[in-house]
Amino acid sequence: MNNTLPVVVIGAGLTGLTAAYTLHKAGVPVVVLEASDQVGGVIRSSQKNGFLIEHGPHTFQSTASELMMLCESLGLTPQAAAPLGKQRFIWWHNKLCALPTNLFSFLTTPLLSANAKWRLLQEPFQPKTTAQGNQTVGEWACRRLGPEPVTTMLAPFISGVYAGSVARLGAVDTLPMLINLEQQHGSLVKGMLKKVVSKSKKFLAKKRPYALYNVEDGMQTLPKAMAAVLPDVRLNSCATAFTKHHDGPFVIGLEDGDSIRASHVIGTLPAHALATVLPAINAAALPVIPYAPIAVVHVGLPSHSVKQSLNGFGVLVPRATDKRILGCIFTSQLFPARAPSGQTLLSVFVGGATDPISVDMSDAELQKLVMAELETILNIVPNTPPSLFSITRWPKGIPQTNVGHANRISQWKDAVQKQYPGMVLGGNYTGGVALHHCVAEGQRLAEGIVAQWADVETNGEAASPQMAGIG
Ligand SMILES: Cc1cc2nc3c(=O)[nH]c(=O)nc-3n(C[C@H](O)[C@H](O)[C@H](O)COP(=O)(O)OP(=O)(O)OC[C@H]3O[C@@H](n4cnc5c(N)ncnc54)[C@H](O)[C@@H]3O)c2cc1C
């Protein structure tokens, strides 16, 4: 290892900045290259007409310990959502139905027929999956839970979180924790009961109740805070090529013709950018990872025009209804300071793997669709002019962990590790899409390099190139 050259991190999204921050805190010199004119990647917050809006992620959970600790180390105070955020709704049979949270609400919910409830109660007696690797989320869940809960609850949840389709996402690739519960305890119900008991003990010990969080002034405060601590973050610096000669350093070419030399490279750009920007990286072996497009639409309305009581996190809309929006977060109910007094802020999601073409609608078409569907779902006074209407399109929004994803990534990791020791690659397509997964992945990508750096400083010799490879 050449300790006179910095480690170069490509991409200033949450994964890249966490990796850079981890290196910096360990005393490793680091330069961050970011193609766009701001840090955060898909984490974008802005002010408009007195509303504070999130163009990308809106919340994370108190259980996301890596993220909570990162905020703490940066001196940021995560902002808890109002407690009503625990209640979620599903639009079903033309009304908002509360998602069951206890036995009584499960027995009385209109989201499931009596037969479906009876079938669901038999979950503990269903045999364990044997061929997990080849099953879609839908196949796996239908077998364990029966088809109705998949249609009315799981599929909308999968659309809301992964912008994905239960018919394509792989069960082990997308829901590894649930598969583990099944494998360890023979049943989701048994496994969850055990987890609830042990978690509540932990929470009581920590005195930190379950809640949803954002960061004051918007989620982008977090990447901005990391960038402010880092000595060398270069915006508008798009990496376009790289070379490495045997034992020599990496040379990263930039769009403006400049180049930078690096001892190591941590590439956290999305997989689709990796394939075009750095074609030399075993492009042939790079698995094609589909990204689902998604549009985030913010609607501000006078609160008196919204007749439906918004006492919850939001509403998910199953594909088996006549509505096209995927769901809507009642943002100003969760975080009241995000809307001016007397106003309501709604964040609507459209598109995803089940309806990708809706993201291509014109602004006028999207506005017509969203307003018409919100009017029905939330009982809004017809033709109320919105005080805010904002559309953010993410044509390649969320990587899809389709069947076989984990295996393909693992094979690709092995191939790149052999081809380019000294370079590690990763992001939300390798470590998981949730914000806390990206923090954990960024830390993991950096930690191998930190260990090697410390080795060189202590022993004055290059450590084994074994550590290098892919995240
Ligand atoms: C609409 C939406 C809503 C979401 N909601 C939530 C939520 O509520 N909660 C949650 O936990 N998660 C949510 N997520 C997921 C989460 O936000 C992402 O998985 C995470 O932020 C991705 O971080 P990343 O650093 O891996 O990738 P990115 O954010 O994509 O960052 C990659 C960076 O690399 C840069 N780059 C690309 N090419 C180059 C190049 N050649 N040279 C230099 N830089 C380059 C890009 O400009 C970008 O800044 C949401 C995602 C989206 C899209």
The ligand as an SDF file (V2000), in Angstrom:
LIG
                    3D

 53 58  0  0  0  0  0  0  0  0999 V2000
  -37.6220    8.0750   -3.7570 C   0  0  0  0  0  0  0  0  0  0  0  0
  -36.8670    7.2930   -2.7270 C   0  0  0  0  0  0  0  0  0  0  0  0
  -37.3710    7.1790   -1.4410 C   0  0  0  0  0  0  0  0  0  0  0  0
  -36.6740    6.4500   -0.4740 C   0  0  0  0  0  0  0  0  0  0  0  0
  -37.1750    6.3910    0.7970 N   0  0  0  0  0  0  0  0  0  0  0  0
  -36.4590    5.7890    1.7720 C   0  0  0  0  0  0  0  0  0  0  0  0
  -36.8750    5.8760    3.1390 C   0  0  0  0  0  0  0  0  0  0  0  0
  -37.8870    6.5310    3.4680 O   0  0  0  0  0  0  0  0  0  0  0  0
  -36.1240    5.2420    4.0730 N   0  0  0  0  0  0  0  0  0  0  0  0
  -34.9890    4.5460    3.7590 C   0  0  0  0  0  0  0  0  0  0  0  0
  -34.3600    3.9640    4.6560 O   0  0  0  0  0  0  0  0  0  0  0  0
  -34.5420    4.4790    2.4630 N   0  0  0  0  0  0  0  0  0  0  0  0
  -35.2360    5.0980    1.4790 C   0  0  0  0  0  0  0  0  0  0  0  0
  -34.7740    5.0830    0.1810 N   0  0  0  0  0  0  0  0  0  0  0  0
  -33.5250    4.3530   -0.1370 C   0  0  0  0  0  0  0  0  0  0  0  0
  -32.2390    5.1450    0.2100 C   0  0  0  0  0  0  0  0  0  0  0  0
  -32.4820    6.5200    0.1570 O   0  0  0  0  0  0  0  0  0  0  0  0
  -31.1140    4.8050   -0.7880 C   0  0  0  0  0  0  0  0  0  0  0  0
  -30.9630    3.3890   -0.8890 O   0  0  0  0  0  0  0  0  0  0  0  0
  -29.7630    5.4110   -0.3750 C   0  0  0  0  0  0  0  0  0  0  0  0
  -29.8710    6.7790   -0.0820 O   0  0  0  0  0  0  0  0  0  0  0  0
  -28.7450    5.1580   -1.4990 C   0  0  0  0  0  0  0  0  0  0  0  0
  -27.4790    5.6690   -1.1480 O   0  0  0  0  0  0  0  0  0  0  0  0
  -26.1720    5.3160   -2.0130 P   0  0  0  0  0  0  0  0  0  0  0  0
  -25.0760    6.1710   -1.5160 O   0  0  0  0  0  0  0  0  0  0  0  0
  -25.9330    3.8480   -2.0090 O   0  0  0  0  0  0  0  0  0  0  0  0
  -26.5530    5.6810   -3.5230 O   0  0  0  0  0  0  0  0  0  0  0  0
  -26.8960    7.0930   -4.1870 P   0  0  0  0  0  0  0  0  0  0  0  0
  -27.6960    7.9210   -3.2800 O   0  0  0  0  0  0  0  0  0  0  0  0
  -27.4720    6.7420   -5.5160 O   0  0  0  0  0  0  0  0  0  0  0  0
  -25.4760    7.8020   -4.3770 O   0  0  0  0  0  0  0  0  0  0  0  0
  -24.6040    7.5130   -5.4360 C   0  0  0  0  0  0  0  0  0  0  0  0
  -23.8340    8.7930   -5.7720 C   0  0  0  0  0  0  0  0  0  0  0  0
  -22.8710    8.4980   -6.7960 O   0  0  0  0  0  0  0  0  0  0  0  0
  -22.8140    9.6320   -7.6550 C   0  0  0  0  0  0  0  0  0  0  0  0
  -22.2250    9.2230   -8.9370 N   0  0  0  0  0  0  0  0  0  0  0  0
  -22.7930    8.4770   -9.9210 C   0  0  0  0  0  0  0  0  0  0  0  0
  -21.9110    8.3120  -10.9350 N   0  0  0  0  0  0  0  0  0  0  0  0
  -20.7740    8.9570  -10.5710 C   0  0  0  0  0  0  0  0  0  0  0  0
  -19.5000    9.1410  -11.1970 C   0  0  0  0  0  0  0  0  0  0  0  0
  -19.2330    8.6100  -12.3820 N   0  0  0  0  0  0  0  0  0  0  0  0
  -18.5400    9.8790  -10.5560 N   0  0  0  0  0  0  0  0  0  0  0  0
  -18.7950   10.4260   -9.3390 C   0  0  0  0  0  0  0  0  0  0  0  0
  -19.9950   10.2760   -8.7020 N   0  0  0  0  0  0  0  0  0  0  0  0
  -20.9620    9.5360   -9.3070 C   0  0  0  0  0  0  0  0  0  0  0  0
  -24.2740   10.0540   -7.7670 C   0  0  0  0  0  0  0  0  0  0  0  0
  -24.3900   11.3770   -8.2660 O   0  0  0  0  0  0  0  0  0  0  0  0
  -24.7420    9.9030   -6.3230 C   0  0  0  0  0  0  0  0  0  0  0  0
  -24.5380   11.0850   -5.5840 O   0  0  0  0  0  0  0  0  0  0  0  0
  -35.4450    5.8040   -0.8120 C   0  0  0  0  0  0  0  0  0  0  0  0
  -34.9370    5.9200   -2.1210 C   0  0  0  0  0  0  0  0  0  0  0  0
  -35.6280    6.6640   -3.0630 C   0  0  0  0  0  0  0  0  0  0  0  0
  -35.0560    6.8080   -4.4590 C   0  0  0  0  0  0  0  0  0  0  0  0
  1  2  1  0
  2  3  1  0
  2 52  2  0
  3  4  2  0
  4  5  1  0
  4 50  1  0
  5  6  2  0
  6  7  1  0
  6 13  1  0
  7  8  2  0
  7  9  1  0
  9 10  1  0
 10 11  2  0
 10 12  1  0
 12 13  2  0
 13 14  1  0
 14 15  1  0
 14 50  1  0
 15 16  1  0
 16 17  1  0
 16 18  1  0
 18 19  1  0
 18 20  1  0
 20 21  1  0
 20 22  1  0
 22 23  1  0
 23 24  1  0
 24 25  2  0
 24 26  1  0
 24 27  1  0
 27 28  1  0
 28 29  2  0
 28 30  1  0
 28 31  1  0
 31 32  1  0
 32 33  1  0
 33 34  1  0
 33 48  1  0
 34 35  1  0
 35 36  1  0
 35 46  1  0
 36 37  1  0
 36 45  1  0
 37 38  2  0
 38 39  1  0
 39 40  1  0
 39 45  2  0
 40 41  1  0
 40 42  2  0
 42 43  1  0
 43 44  2  0
 44 45  1  0
 46 47  1  0
 46 48  1  0
 48 49  1  0
 50 51  2  0
 51 52  1  0
 52 53  1  0
M  END
$$$$
